[in-house]
Amino acid sequence: MYVESHLFTLSVIRAFLKKWLFRIIRIRIFLFAFFTCSVHFSWRTNRAIFHCYMFFSAFAGEMIRGRSTRNVISGDDTREIYQKCDKDREARRGAGDSQFNI
């Protein structure tokens, strides 16, 4: 009984860390960088640093989650997928009609 509750507690903590740890670290880095830059640089430099930070943090977040920009479907691929779905739908519709045509 004690072991099961202990394992449940560990699984909850692990799930929390897995979901929120990178977000918390990223926010802390952002706040540190933002306030450090706001003291030392002009507003234009701060804005450029902010945009670079947001771009790279979003890119890093996508890579951490296992996604990549290479997996984006192009317009031609999308068109082929829709055409295949339309053919499958037509085939199913035809098969359904033939069941009742005696």
Buried (B, 14 or more C-beta within 10 A) or exposed (E): EEEEEEEEEEEEEEEEEEEEEBEEEBEEEBEEBBEEBBEEEEEEEBEEBBEEBEEEBEEEEEEEEEEEEEEEEEEEEEEEEEEEEEEEEEEEEEEEEEEEEE
